[in-house]
């Protein structure tokens, strides 16, 4: 489905009913936005790992502008502020009140910025393997030098330079880097996910290149404005958003809950999916 908002078209998909029978009443499930990372990826990486959450929430997946099944457009608008405003416009377009906001990696950055800018729009905030400022890039560069193979360090050169020129080159990057992204790497599952998903080089280049917006962003001064109960999940072995950045977010969001997954890298949903889902459900819908 496409939502015509803010001069573009944002693709979204909904999983699960919002209103369900519960004895003699109809119970309303909370809407949850799942915000994908990259930038340059799409929402398909959430499926099917997050699908069981539809038992407790109505899941709304969407692709950022210029990515996935959303419309292309002016590349100058491929940035954090536009993604935040698109997310809020989509919430209003769908007629939702406060949402459960679940952001992974770059999606967590969007979710944080949105929750600080529109605190009344978020009922719960779930931040998975993310960071609040551009310092994570220098740390990631250090970690890939320490942990990566020569081939992985070479692949990362295109990320740091903003030099991806085709979706195929970007897909090859994820193939080479897969064992660093996932602590329990499954090559077959990773290949299936790559074939299902899409890769858009321009948004990623504009984020990570030498003048990239992710090198300059800093959400730390705004985190104190977040009022939603917040759960922060980190992977012990994450190289691109190391756990110390999640711990920093925990210190800056009042009353937040922080958990490190000991057997996970950047892909908790692949490394420890059952434990990840249980943590989310236990936080949003405790029994």
N, C-alpha and C positions, 0 to 999 in steps of 0.2 A: 504494500500500500504506500501511496505517496501523499505527503502533506505539503501543500503549497504554502510556505511560510517564509517571510523575510527575503523575498526575491529569489528563492530557490525552491527545490523540491527535496524533501527529506524522506527517505525510505524508512518505514517502520513496520514491524510485525508484532502481533500480540499472541501470547500463549496463555491459555487458561481463561476460564470465565471470571468475571468480576463479581457476579452474584450467584451464589450456589445454595441449594436446598440444605437446611440443617434442622431436622426435626420439623416443627410446625412453623418455622420462620425461614426467611431467605437471608443468608449471611453475606455480607459484603467483604470481599478480600481486598487488602490494600494493593494499589498499583505500585509496581516496581520498575524503574528504568534501569536497563543494563547498558553501561556506557563503555564502548570498546576502546582499545588502545591503538598503538601505532606511534603517531598518526600514520595513516596510509593503509590500515587494515579495514575490516568490516565486522559486523556483529556475529558472523557465522561461527566464529571461534567459541562463542558461548553455548552453542548447540552441539551435542545434547547435555553437556556437563551441568548446565544450570536448569535444565528443563524440570527436574523433580521439584524445584522451588515453586512451580506453578500450583502445587497442592496447597500452598499457604498464601501465595501472592498471585496477582495477575501480572505477568511479565510483559514488558514492552521493550523490544529490541529496536535499535535504530542505527543507521550509518551516518557518520558525520558528513557534512557537505564535501563534495569532491571525492568521495570515497564510497566503495561498495556499490550499492544500487541507488544511492542518492545522486542528484544531478551534479554535473560538473559546473564550473562557473569561473569567476575571476579568482585566479590563484592567490591574489593579494588578500583574499578573505579566508584563506586556509590558516586559521590561527586560533588560539585559545579563547579569546574574547568572543569571536563569532560562534564558536562551538558552544560556549556557555549560553549565549543568547538564543541560538537555535534550539537548545535543549529546553529552555524556559518557554519559548514560543510553541514547541511541540506539546509540552505539558498543558498549556492553555488551549491549544487547538483541540486536544483530546478531551477537554473539559474536566480534567482531574483537579482535585484538591492537593494536599500534601502527598508527596510520593516517597517511597523507599528508593534511595539513590544508591546504586551499586556500580562503582567505577573501578576498573582494573588498569593499572599502569598509567598510560596517558589518560585513559578514561577516569582514573582516580583524580588526576589534576583538574579535569573538567568538572567532576563532581564536587571537589573541594571549592573551586572558584564559584560554582553555582550556589552551593549551600551557604557560602559567606555573603554572596550578593543578594540571594533570595532566601533568607533563612525560613520565612514562613511557608515556603514551597516544599520543604523537605521534612518528612516525619522521622525517618531513620537514614543515617549515612553509613555506607559500608565502603571502606577504602582498602583495596587489595593491591599489594606490591606497587606502591607509588612513591612519589616524592613531592615536596612542596616548593622546591626552588631548583634552579639550574645547576647547582653544585653537584647533583647526582651524575652529570655527564663526565666531569673530570674524574670522579671516583670510579665510574664504569670504565673509563679509558685505562686507569691504573689496574683494575681487576682483570681486564682482558689481557693486559700485558703479562700479568702474573699467572693467570689460569689458562689462557687460551693457547691453542696450537698456532703454529705459524700461519696456517691457512685461515684460522679464525681471526687472527690479528690483521691479516690482509683484507679479509671481508669487512672488518669494522672500519677500515680506512675509507670506504665508500660512505659509511654512515656518518663519520665525523666530518667528512668533506662536503656532505650533501651532494654526492656524485652519482646517485642512482639514475639510470637513464631509461629503464624499461621495467615493466612488471616482472619479466622473466629474470632480470638481474636481481630484483628484490626477492623473488621467490628463492633464488639460489642462495642469497644471503641467509635466509631463514633455514634453509637446508643445512648449510655449513654450521650455523650457530645453534642449531637445535639442541645439541648435547649440553650447551651452556645455559640455555633458557630453561630446560627441564632437568631436574636432578635425577629422575627416573625416566630417562629418555626412551621412547618407544618409536623407532624409525617408521614402522608401518602406520601407526596412528598419526604421526606427524605428517607423513606424505598424504594421507587421506585429508587431513585438515587443510593442507596447502592447496590441494586440488579443489576443495569445496569453496575456499575463500578467494578473495581478490586482493591484489596489491596495487597501490597507487603511489608511485615514487614522489610526485610533486609535494604532497602534504608532508611526507617524511623529510624530504630535503629541506623544506622551509622550516621544519622544526629543529633539526639537528645540525644543519650546515653551519659554517663559520659565523654567519649572521643570523642563525636560527633563533626563533622566538623562545624556544625552550632553554637556550643558553642565558636568556635575560630575565625570565619570569621569576617572581618571588611572591608566593602566596602567604608567607609566614605572618606578615603584619595583619592579614585579614582573618586568620584562623580563629581568633578569639570571638569573632562575630557569629560563628556557627553555633546554633542552638539545638540542633537535632542530636539525639543520642547517637554516638559515633563508635563504630567498630572498625579497628585497623588490623589488617592481616598482612603478615610479612613472611617471606620464604627465607629460611636460614642461609641457603646457598645462592640467593639471587645476586647476579652480577650487575644488572642494569639499573635496578632500584634496590640497592642493598638495604638490609633491615634497619640500619642505623637511621635511614631517612624516615622510615615508618615510626621508629621510636621518637624521633624529633617531632613528628606530627602529633603523636600521642601527648607529648609534653605541652603542646601549644593549643590543643583543643580541650577545653575544660570538661572533665568528667568522662573522657573517652576511655574505651577499652582496647587493649593492645594484646595481640597474640602472635607468636612466631611459630611457624610450622617447620619442625626440625628436619623433615624429609623432603622439603620442597625447594625449588629454585624460583625463577620468575613465574613459572606456570603452576601455581598451586592447584588450579582446576584440573591439571593433568597429573600432577604428582600425588595429591591427597584429596581427590574430589569429594569423597564421602565426609571426611572431617571438615572440609571447607563448607559444604552445604549444611552440616549439622551446626557449625558455629553461627552461620547466618540465620538459620531458622531459630536457634536457641536465643539469639539476640533480638530478632524482630517479633517472633511469635512464640515466646516461652510457654510451655504447657503448665 
